[in-house]
Amino acid sequence: MFYKQPKRANTYWFLHIEILDKPFENTYTLDTLIPGKCYFIQLKTGFKNDHKMHLMFMKVVEMMQKDGTIEKLSLYPSLNKNKIPSGFKFIILTPTMSAEVILKPTEQFMFTVYKWIKKVSLSKTEDFGLELANVEEELIPIKVTTKGNITFN
């Protein structure tokens, strides 16, 4: 995420979402990676709860604002003087198979079935209750094994 196309933000949030076996539980943990700059939030919700991660995330941010951990308003003077709050953008990291990967026929079949299931199921944006205007999906290649060396004559 940081090496290919850097993202510009005042604060970075890494969210890990876990769907629990307990039907109605809602919890979270917050770890400060870099004070005032980078946080890791683990949102845990029961499988019967609505997966409204945007609302859960905003509740955590609200609690951090109340205890003074982060600023409520934008850090930009032009936005701050008009009392405009900070904006948020969610970047969903989606793993995908790298072009360099060599798969056995059974693994190719399993990966094809996996892609079909992903295509017919709910998208992560819909499942987690995120606003479409604030979401971007980024593909991350998975490298399991690489092809042999290429030689030129």
Backbone bond lengths (Angstrom), bond angles and torsions (degrees), N, CA, C in turn:
res aa  C-N    CA-C-N  psi(-1)  N-CA   C-N-CA  omega(-1)  CA-C   N-CA-C  phi
1 M - - - 1.443 - - 1.532 110.72 -
2 F 1.324 117.93 -39.13 1.450 119.90 -176.88 1.525 113.02 -87.21
3 Y 1.340 118.10 -25.95 1.456 120.25 -171.74 1.518 113.96 -83.11
4 K 1.320 118.72 -36.58 1.464 119.93 -173.44 1.518 112.88 -84.19
5 Q 1.310 118.18 -60.70 1.453 122.05 178.93 1.522 107.36 -131.50
6 P 1.325 116.84 96.86 1.472 118.69 -175.90 1.521 112.15 -61.02
7 K 1.300 115.11 142.63 1.455 121.82 177.94 1.525 107.57 -96.88
8 R 1.314 116.77 141.18 1.458 120.89 178.90 1.520 108.93 -103.06
9 A 1.292 115.45 122.06 1.464 120.81 177.98 1.521 108.86 -157.38
10 N 1.309 115.82 154.95 1.464 120.05 174.81 1.519 110.62 -76.55
11 T 1.318 116.22 -36.66 1.458 121.97 -179.31 1.523 108.89 -133.97
12 Y 1.321 116.67 137.69 1.459 122.33 177.93 1.525 108.61 -109.84
13 W 1.324 114.32 136.76 1.461 121.49 -179.97 1.518 107.19 -124.11
14 F 1.310 116.88 126.83 1.454 121.31 172.79 1.514 106.52 -106.71
15 L 1.330 116.03 118.47 1.459 121.49 -179.50 1.519 109.22 -107.25
16 H 1.302 115.46 131.82 1.456 120.85 171.79 1.520 105.92 -117.34
17 I 1.314 116.28 124.64 1.462 120.93 -176.13 1.513 108.66 -107.57
18 E 1.318 115.52 127.86 1.459 121.21 -179.68 1.523 109.07 -125.12
19 I 1.331 115.80 125.64 1.466 121.30 175.90 1.532 106.54 -93.12
20 L 1.329 115.64 119.92 1.462 121.60 -173.87 1.524 112.46 -87.70
21 D 1.329 115.49 161.18 1.465 121.52 174.61 1.519 111.90 -75.88
22 K 1.318 117.29 -19.91 1.462 121.81 177.99 1.529 107.76 -79.65
23 P 1.339 118.83 129.79 1.465 120.88 -168.71 1.523 117.10 -65.74
24 F 1.337 119.26 -36.93 1.460 118.80 -170.32 1.530 113.93 -124.59
25 E 1.292 118.74 22.98 1.462 121.22 -177.27 1.530 111.05 -86.44
26 N 1.323 116.99 142.45 1.471 124.06 173.75 1.513 107.82 -135.01
27 T 1.321 117.68 115.42 1.453 121.61 176.37 1.523 109.17 -141.50
28 Y 1.313 114.99 168.29 1.459 120.00 174.54 1.514 109.57 -151.59
29 T 1.321 115.75 157.32 1.455 121.52 170.16 1.519 107.20 -127.28
30 L 1.317 116.05 147.57 1.454 122.37 -178.19 1.517 108.90 -127.67
31 D 1.322 115.78 125.10 1.458 121.66 175.63 1.517 108.55 -120.90
32 T 1.321 116.67 132.66 1.451 121.95 177.03 1.521 108.13 -90.24
33 L 1.330 116.27 116.83 1.458 120.34 178.27 1.532 110.07 -86.62
34 I 1.332 116.68 -48.16 1.459 123.16 174.43 1.529 105.82 -134.02
35 P 1.332 118.27 115.42 1.471 119.55 -175.76 1.532 112.36 -54.61
36 G 1.330 114.81 128.12 1.460 121.30 178.73 1.517 114.66 78.86
37 K 1.330 118.66 -5.98 1.464 121.12 -174.87 1.527 114.85 -126.53
38 C 1.327 117.93 -40.03 1.469 119.74 -171.22 1.529 110.16 -143.78
39 Y 1.345 114.98 128.63 1.460 121.50 -177.33 1.523 110.19 -132.89
40 F 1.330 115.86 149.43 1.460 122.64 174.61 1.520 107.33 -117.53
41 I 1.332 116.00 120.48 1.463 121.57 -179.87 1.518 108.35 -118.24
42 Q 1.316 115.56 127.72 1.450 120.43 175.01 1.522 107.38 -107.40
43 L 1.347 115.66 112.07 1.463 121.98 178.82 1.519 107.99 -95.70
44 K 1.319 115.96 127.23 1.467 121.09 179.66 1.524 107.89 -121.80
45 T 1.321 115.74 127.21 1.461 119.96 -179.13 1.522 109.67 -137.46
46 G 1.330 115.34 150.26 1.450 120.86 179.31 1.516 111.79 -71.90
47 F 1.321 115.98 156.72 1.464 120.65 -175.56 1.525 113.08 -68.93
48 K 1.336 119.10 -19.61 1.464 121.00 178.32 1.521 113.07 -92.98
49 N 1.318 117.66 -11.25 1.465 120.91 178.20 1.520 110.26 -74.70
50 D 1.333 114.97 153.77 1.457 118.58 169.71 1.521 107.33 -67.03
51 H 1.304 116.53 133.53 1.463 120.99 -178.05 1.528 109.59 -86.58
52 K 1.295 116.71 67.41 1.466 121.63 -179.60 1.521 108.69 -94.56
53 M 1.323 114.39 74.30 1.457 120.63 -175.22 1.526 111.77 -66.02
54 H 1.323 117.35 -31.20 1.458 120.43 178.44 1.529 109.71 -60.91
55 L 1.331 116.76 -44.69 1.463 120.73 179.55 1.527 111.64 -68.20
56 M 1.336 116.49 -39.98 1.461 119.97 178.02 1.528 110.28 -63.82
57 F 1.324 116.74 -43.99 1.461 121.51 179.55 1.529 110.35 -62.17
58 M 1.343 116.73 -45.36 1.457 120.33 -179.22 1.538 111.43 -64.10
59 K 1.329 117.07 -32.80 1.471 121.06 176.76 1.531 110.07 -65.85
60 V 1.336 117.58 -42.05 1.469 121.51 177.27 1.527 109.87 -63.16
61 V 1.340 117.05 -43.92 1.465 121.42 178.82 1.528 110.04 -62.14
62 E 1.322 117.15 -41.36 1.468 121.49 178.54 1.526 111.07 -61.18
63 M 1.334 116.75 -42.56 1.469 119.92 178.64 1.529 110.61 -66.36
64 M 1.333 117.71 -36.49 1.472 121.13 177.38 1.526 110.73 -67.33
65 Q 1.330 117.25 -34.84 1.463 120.76 177.43 1.517 110.92 -68.34
66 K 1.334 116.60 -40.32 1.466 120.79 -179.54 1.524 111.73 -63.73
67 D 1.345 116.79 -38.79 1.476 117.95 -179.12 1.529 112.73 -88.56
68 G 1.346 117.75 5.10 1.461 121.59 173.49 1.512 115.49 82.75
69 T 1.327 117.53 10.61 1.464 120.48 179.58 1.522 111.60 -68.16
70 I 1.332 116.27 -39.01 1.465 120.93 179.72 1.523 109.87 -132.04
71 E 1.337 115.49 162.75 1.466 122.36 177.23 1.521 110.11 -81.00
72 K 1.319 116.31 143.28 1.460 120.78 178.58 1.518 111.64 -80.97
73 L 1.315 116.19 -41.52 1.456 120.32 -176.82 1.521 111.05 -90.52
74 S 1.307 114.93 163.00 1.463 121.65 178.13 1.526 109.81 -60.93
75 L 1.326 116.37 147.66 1.462 121.24 178.25 1.526 112.69 -80.46
76 Y 1.336 116.78 -10.99 1.454 120.48 179.99 1.528 109.17 -79.85
77 P 1.350 118.00 128.36 1.472 120.70 -175.37 1.527 114.13 -57.66
78 S 1.338 117.36 -38.47 1.465 119.46 -178.28 1.532 111.84 -65.43
79 L 1.328 117.42 -33.67 1.458 120.87 177.92 1.527 111.24 -83.74
80 N 1.322 115.84 -36.04 1.460 120.59 -177.47 1.525 112.12 -65.55
81 K 1.342 117.67 -38.49 1.469 119.62 -178.67 1.527 112.06 -66.49
82 N 1.347 117.12 -24.49 1.463 121.38 176.84 1.529 112.50 -96.07
83 K 1.331 115.97 10.23 1.485 122.68 177.60 1.534 112.54 59.15
84 I 1.342 116.49 38.33 1.463 121.42 178.66 1.526 108.39 -89.61
85 P 1.350 117.32 124.52 1.469 119.65 -178.51 1.533 111.71 -71.35
86 S 1.303 114.96 164.68 1.462 121.01 178.44 1.523 110.43 -65.43
87 G 1.319 115.64 149.29 1.465 121.22 176.87 1.522 110.41 -98.86
88 F 1.331 115.92 160.29 1.453 121.67 -179.00 1.523 109.42 -128.83
89 K 1.321 115.66 144.39 1.458 121.68 174.31 1.522 106.69 -133.01
90 F 1.328 115.93 130.72 1.455 121.73 179.46 1.523 108.70 -98.35
91 I 1.315 116.26 128.48 1.463 121.57 175.51 1.519 106.52 -114.13
92 I 1.325 115.56 114.79 1.456 121.15 -178.80 1.521 107.62 -92.60
93 L 1.324 116.24 122.14 1.459 121.45 178.16 1.529 108.51 -89.69
94 T 1.320 115.75 118.65 1.456 121.42 -177.85 1.521 109.57 -115.64
95 P 1.333 117.54 119.80 1.464 119.08 178.95 1.520 111.08 -72.06
96 T 1.320 115.76 142.53 1.461 121.76 176.09 1.520 108.63 -140.90
97 M 1.308 116.75 157.28 1.454 120.90 -177.29 1.520 109.93 -75.26
98 S 1.313 115.93 132.21 1.459 121.91 178.43 1.525 110.22 -71.47
99 A 1.319 116.51 152.09 1.465 121.17 178.72 1.522 111.34 -67.76
100 E 1.327 117.84 -18.45 1.459 121.90 -177.64 1.523 113.71 -84.75
101 V 1.310 118.08 -4.57 1.461 121.63 -173.89 1.526 111.14 -80.72
102 I 1.323 115.00 135.89 1.468 121.75 175.06 1.522 107.26 -104.33
103 L 1.331 116.38 121.52 1.464 121.10 179.91 1.515 110.21 -116.51
104 K 1.330 115.45 145.53 1.466 120.86 172.49 1.526 107.52 -71.76
105 P 1.342 118.30 159.82 1.466 120.07 -179.17 1.535 113.72 -54.89
106 T 1.329 118.01 -39.20 1.471 119.37 179.16 1.528 110.61 -67.48
107 E 1.326 117.54 -37.51 1.455 120.81 177.95 1.528 111.05 -68.25
108 Q 1.348 116.55 -37.27 1.463 120.50 176.54 1.522 110.07 -62.05
109 F 1.344 116.37 -42.96 1.460 121.00 178.83 1.529 110.52 -62.00
110 M 1.337 116.31 -46.06 1.465 120.20 -179.34 1.531 110.76 -63.36
111 F 1.325 117.23 -38.99 1.456 120.27 178.97 1.528 110.96 -68.24
112 T 1.330 117.40 -36.96 1.466 121.30 176.94 1.533 110.30 -63.58
113 V 1.329 117.25 -43.78 1.463 121.79 177.49 1.536 109.86 -62.56
114 Y 1.328 116.64 -42.65 1.466 121.57 178.41 1.528 110.42 -59.26
115 K 1.332 117.59 -45.79 1.468 121.01 179.63 1.528 110.65 -64.05
116 W 1.336 117.88 -38.00 1.465 120.80 179.03 1.534 110.31 -65.26
117 I 1.331 116.56 -43.43 1.470 120.17 178.96 1.531 110.16 -62.02
118 K 1.327 116.46 -42.25 1.468 120.43 178.04 1.526 111.39 -62.23
119 K 1.330 116.79 -35.77 1.460 121.36 -177.85 1.533 111.47 -69.51
120 V 1.346 118.12 -39.30 1.465 121.04 -175.83 1.530 112.74 -88.79
121 S 1.330 118.20 -12.53 1.464 119.99 -179.22 1.526 110.34 -89.22
122 L 1.323 115.99 175.73 1.464 121.55 177.41 1.520 110.15 -63.04
123 S 1.309 115.96 144.16 1.462 119.21 173.58 1.525 108.37 -73.46
124 K 1.337 116.63 160.77 1.464 120.17 179.01 1.520 110.61 -62.93
125 T 1.318 116.44 -34.38 1.465 120.62 179.53 1.527 110.32 -61.63
126 E 1.338 117.03 -46.45 1.467 120.74 179.24 1.522 111.36 -69.48
127 D 1.329 116.74 -43.49 1.458 121.00 -176.26 1.528 111.46 -63.80
128 F 1.319 117.52 -38.02 1.457 120.83 -176.64 1.518 113.42 -93.94
129 G 1.330 118.49 4.89 1.456 121.98 175.10 1.515 113.99 65.81
130 L 1.316 116.89 38.86 1.468 120.86 179.59 1.519 110.48 -92.18
131 E 1.327 116.16 150.08 1.453 120.82 177.42 1.524 108.83 -75.80
132 L 1.320 116.71 129.87 1.460 120.95 -175.38 1.525 113.33 -61.00
133 A 1.324 117.55 -31.16 1.464 120.59 -177.14 1.521 112.09 -69.12
134 N 1.325 118.01 -22.18 1.460 121.26 -175.31 1.518 113.32 -109.05
135 V 1.336 118.08 21.49 1.455 121.25 -174.91 1.517 110.54 -123.50
136 E 1.322 114.79 137.68 1.458 121.49 173.97 1.527 107.09 -134.18
137 E 1.320 116.67 136.82 1.456 120.48 179.23 1.517 108.83 -102.61
138 E 1.326 115.79 132.95 1.453 121.46 -179.83 1.523 108.30 -122.41
139 L 1.322 116.17 127.04 1.456 121.26 -179.42 1.520 109.87 -86.21
140 I 1.331 116.13 132.41 1.456 123.03 178.73 1.521 107.57 -115.72
141 P 1.337 118.55 117.17 1.468 119.71 -178.64 1.527 112.50 -71.59
142 I 1.337 114.81 138.61 1.461 121.69 175.54 1.521 107.02 -98.43
143 K 1.307 116.92 128.32 1.465 121.02 177.21 1.517 107.82 -113.01
144 V 1.335 116.36 109.72 1.452 121.14 179.44 1.520 109.25 -92.86
145 T 1.311 116.26 -60.00 1.466 122.69 173.76 1.517 106.72 -135.37
146 T 1.295 116.45 158.42 1.458 119.29 -179.87 1.520 110.48 -112.75
147 K 1.321 115.28 158.25 1.455 121.06 177.55 1.521 108.85 -68.31
148 G 1.315 115.45 163.16 1.465 120.60 178.94 1.508 111.89 -64.26
149 N 1.301 116.11 171.23 1.451 121.46 179.49 1.514 111.50 -63.54
150 I 1.306 115.92 144.36 1.463 122.05 176.57 1.508 107.34 -99.83
151 T 1.338 116.01 130.29 1.473 120.02 177.27 1.515 108.61 -119.16
152 F 1.312 116.50 146.47 1.457 123.30 177.82 1.515 108.59 -110.50
153 N 1.323 116.34 143.14 1.472 121.25 178.46 1.505 110.52 -89.92
